[in-house]
């Protein structure tokens, strides 16, 4: 058997019904659509979203699209390799990071992440530390101090 000899078995393929081809074909005139009305016209169907003018289900249930958590705290990430710009035994806080241009503002809470290495002791004050960043700072002879950060009634309050 060769590729050009392959064919579907008998009855596997059925030719489509050709409607609207005259009275003798059995599906002439209205072509199986009945007489008049919306469904007899071409393009006469509404989309699955349409519910007869009633407010559709997807518009009645807005909560199904998720929500915004008003208590979410957005941390500003700072990696360890950025702290290499500071002198040994320097005290690093969100204010000094903002002055150095590493972060835009000292208003948001800062998270120190462990990407990079540290070769000098530093005193780092931030609102959050990853476990790898904490261990690398302490391994270099420095210390970490976690600053308090609270969220109350949707407002950020920093001491």
N, C-alpha and C positions, 0 to 999 in steps of 0.2 A: 504493500500500500504506500502510495506517495501522497505528499501534502495536497496536491491538486485533486486527489481522489476523495478527500474527506468531505463528508456532508452530514447534515443533521438527520436523525432517524425520521421515519414517516410519522407525520402528525405533530412533530415538535415545533414546526413553524406554521403559524396560521396567518393568512393574509388579512389585512385590516379591512373593516367594513367601509365601503365608499358610499357615503350618504349624500343625498341631494343630487342624484344623477338620473332622475326621471322616474316616471310612474312604474315602469316595468321592473325596476331594480328593487321595489318593495320599500325603499326608504327615500322616496322622492318627496316633492313639495315641502313639507315641514321638516323633513330629515330627522324624524324621531324626537323633535323638540316640543311637540304639542303646538297649540295655536296661541299666538300673542303672548304678552307678559314679558317680564324681565328676563327670565331664563331662556326665552325664545330668541332674544337678540344677541348679536355678537358682543362679546365683552360684558355680558349681563350677569356677572357674578361679583359679589362683594368679597373682600379679603377675609381671612380668618379672624382678624382683629375686630371686624364690624359685628355688632350685636343688635341690629335693628334700630339703631338710634339710642339705645340704652348706653350709659357710660360703660365702656369696656372694662373687663376684669383687670387688665394691667394698669388702668388709671384709677381703679377703685382701691387698689392695694399698694399704695406707695411705699409702705414699710417693707415690702418684699424686696426692695432695691437696696437694702442696707441702711446704715445710719452713720452719723458722725459722732464720735465719742468726744464730748466736750471736756472730759477730764484727762485726755491724752497729753502727756508731757513729751515735747519734741526736744531731744538732746542734740547739742552741737558736737559732732565727733572730732576728736583730735588724736592723731596717731603719735606713737612714741618718737618716731624719727623727726617730727617737727619740734620736739623739745630739745633737740641737739643744738639749737641756736643759742640756748641760754648758758651762762657761765656756771661753773661748778658751785654747789651749795646755794644756788639761787632759789628764792621762794617763788613758785609759779602758781598764780591764781587766775580766775577768769579775767580779772582786770588787766593783769600783765600780759595775758595772751591776746587781749584786744589791743593793747598798746603796741605789741609787736606785730600786729596785723595778721595773726594766725587765725583769729575768729573775728567776725564783724562787730559783734556787740557782747558786752559782758552781762547783758540782761537775761539771756537764755541759759539754761543749765548746760554744763559741759560734761561730756563723757570722754575719758581717756581710754584709748584702745591700744592693743599691744603690737601693732605693726611696726617693725623696725627694732633697732637695738639702742641701748643707752650706755654710754661709757663714762658717765660722771654722776656723782651723787646730787640729787635734786630734792627739794621739798615741794611736792606737788599737791595743790589743793583743788579739788574738783567735786562735782556732785555725784559722779559715778565712775567706777573703774572696772575694766574687764579683769578677769583673774590673771590673764597672762601679763597685762600691763602692770598690775600690782606686784607680781612676782619679779618682773624685770627691773622695776624701779628700786625695790628693796634689795635685789641682788647687786645692783650698781652702788649700793651704799646709801641710797636716798630713803625718803619716807613719804607716805601718802596720808592725806587727811581728807576725809569725806565730808563735804559741806552739806548742810540740811537743805531740803527742797520739798515744799508742800504745795498741794493744789487744793483749794477750797472753793466750792460753789462756782467752778468754771474759771476762776481767776488764779493766776500764778502768783504766789507770794514767796519772795526770797528775802531772807533776813539780811 
